[in-house]
Amino acid sequence: MNTETADPAELAALREIFSARPEAAPPAGWEAVRSFEAEHGVVLPEPYRTFVAEICDGLRAGPPHYGLLPLAETPRDWGAGRPERLLAEPFPLTAAWLWEAEDGPELSEEEFDALTDPVFDHGSLLLGTDGCGMYWHLVVTGPQRGHVWQIAGEGAMPFGPDSPDAVMPGTPGFTGWASHWARGRSWFPA
């Protein structure tokens, strides 16, 4: 997955998915993208970067269920009093982590939050929500840069890992995620 240069084939696929939808928000433009990047100390991964600048900056119809968020927005149910989102800090995971299924020492709420808050708030941009605390993130810094992850109260998992026994198999990256949705496929195999 090339996150540095926009692949014309990926951009064509994204244009096909989003341009035909009348409810698609207009693109943010390059000035807005560069301003966002300067404010947060990141360079957005391709093809998402060009997508937001030239194709679309949000779609109420999805993906995910409650819509693709415009750049820099958070879902209405994100909650007040959350830690500051630090996009320039590396996303802390490289593999799925289902913390709800882990056996181990009982942690206080503060200890648990200290471990999980960076997963929700470091190195990723919020794409939207499927409701019930299930958020989709595009990783913008760290080894998983360019990958889309679902992060919820139960844990965090990448969309589209190469393994056929993956929880969410599919083509990794923003285009793979959007294409999966456009084909009407379930995020999880039946």
Residue, then its C-alpha position, 0 to 999 in steps of 0.5 A: m500500500n502506497t501512502e505517499t503517492a496517490d494511485p490514479a486507479e484508486l482515485a478513479a475507484l473513489r470518484e466512481i463510488f462518491s461522485a455519483r452520490p448527490e448527497a456527497a459533500p464537495p471536496a475540502g480543497w488543497e488549502a483546507v487539507r494543508s491547513f489541517e495538516a499544519e495544525h496537527g503536524v501530519v501529512l495525511p496518507e494517500p489516497y485519502r489526502t487527495f480524496v478529501a482535497e479533490i473528490c469528497d469531504g463527507l457523505r451522510a450515506g456512509p461509509p460507515h453507517y452514520g456517514l463519512l465525516p468531513l475532515a477534522e470532525t468527530p461523531r456526535d456521540w464521541g463524548a465530552g471530556r475525552p483526552e485531546r486527540l494527538l494525530a502526530e503521536p504514532f498510532p500504538l497498535t500493529a495488530a488487533w487487540l480485543w481487550e475485553a477478551e483478555d484475562g489478566p490482573e484487574l485494572s482500575e479505571e484509570e489504569f485501563d484508560a491509560l492503556t486504551d486512550p492512546v488507541f482512540d486518540h493517537g495517530s488516527l483520524l476519525l472517519g465515522t461511526d457505526g453506532c454503539g461506540m464503534y468508530w472507524h479510524l484512518v491511521v495517519t502516523g506510525p507503522q499502520r499509516g494508511h490502514v483503517w481500523q474499527i475501534a470500540g469499547e471491546g477492542a481494536m482491529p484493522f480492516g482488511p488484513d491479508s490473512p484469510d482468517a482475519v476478523m475483517p478480511g478485505t483489501p487494506g487501506f481507505t480505497g479498499w474500505a470504501s469499495h467494500w462498503a460500496r459493494g454492500r458487503s458486511w464488515f465481518p464474514a458470516 
